[in-house]
Amino acid sequence: VQLVESGGGLVQAGGSLRLSCVASGRTFSTQVMGWFRQAPGKEREFVGAITWSDGRTGYADSVKGRFTISRDDAKNTVYLQMNSLKPEDTGVYYCAASRFRFSPTTAPAPSLFTSWGQGTLVTVSS
């Protein structure tokens, strides 16, 4: 599965951005799509995930209530709507696909994901 993210950029605190992730290739094997982020000098952390079959979602506590993941089956695209952005949301955001079945509410480890996009930079200014 090949993944391409887009939609990153510079935004002021309190603003919104929507990231997109287009999947191509062997997408039929995908069970869960996830979003991760990595701030400078920090480890990659889970943001949220969605099951491809039924659209169940799960989020990290730090973004719950502000971020929303959705999918468009016809376009093989997953979205990350980010509202009320904070400076601590700054980082490179990665889309990832997993062929394994698991609950999206369990904050999955990056190792469960088998395909990754190149990342898109989100910068939130104070």
N, C-alpha and C positions, 0 to 999 in steps of 0.2 A: 504494500500500500504506500502510495506517495502522498504526502501532505504539503500543502502550501498555505501559509498564513498570510493575512493582510489586515490592514486597518489600524495599525499602531500609529503613534504620533505623540505630539506634545499637547498637553491639555492642562488647564488650571485646576487647582483643587476645587472639588465640587462639581466638576464637569463630567461628561460622559464620552465613552468611546464604544464602538462595536467592532470586535475582531471577527474575522471569518477564517474558516479553515476548509479548503476544498480537498476532498479525497479522490484519488484515482487509482487504478490498478485493481488488485484483488480485494475490492471493498466488501465482497460478500462474506469474507472471513472475519470481518470486524464485529466485535461484540460490544465494546465500550470505547467511547471517545473521551479523551480527557484534555484538560488545560492545566498547564504548569507554568510557573514563572521563576525567574532567577534574577535576584538583585545582585549588584556588584559585590563581590567578596562573600556571597552567601550561597548556600546550597539550593538546588532546585527544589521548589515546594509545590505541593498539590494545591490547585485552585478549585477545580470542580470537574465533574464528569457526567456523562449521559449514556444510558444504554441505548444501543442502536435499535433494538427491536421494539421497545415500548416507551422509550423516552423518559425513563426514571432518571432523576438527577440527584446529585449530592454535591455539597460545597464545603470548603474549609470554613471554619468559624470566622476567620478574619474577613471573609467576603460575603458571608451569608446575609441576605436581605439587601445587598447592593448589586451583586452580580447575578446574571441569569444565563443559563446555557439552553440553547434550543437547537433543533436540527431540521434540515429540509431534505427529506429522502430523495426527492426528484433531482435535486442539485448535488447530492452527495456532499452537503455542506453542513458544518456545525458552526454555530455562532456563540460568541461570548459578549453579552451586553453588560457593560460596566458603567454603573451610575455612582454618583456621590464619591468620585475618586479622591483618594488621599495621596499625599506624597509617598507614603510607605507602599503604595501600589506600584511604584516605579520598578521597572525591570524588563527583561526580555520574556515575552510570553510565547510558550510553545504549545502546539497542538500535538496530541499523541493518539495512537490507535492501538487497541489491544485485541488479540484474537481469543483471549480468555474471558470466561464468564465470571463476573463478581459484582457485588453490590456497589453502586457508585457512591454510597454513603459511608464507605469504610476508609476513606482517605487512602486510596491505593498507592503503593510505592511505585516510583518510576520504572523499576525493573519489570513490572507487569505489562508494560507497554512495549510493543515490538516495532512500532514505526513512529518516527518523529519528524516534525517539520523543521524548517530552518530557524524559526523564531521571528518575532516582530517586536520592536522596541516600543515600550510605552513609558513616557516620561510625564510625571505629574508635578507641576510646579506649585509652590506654596504662595 
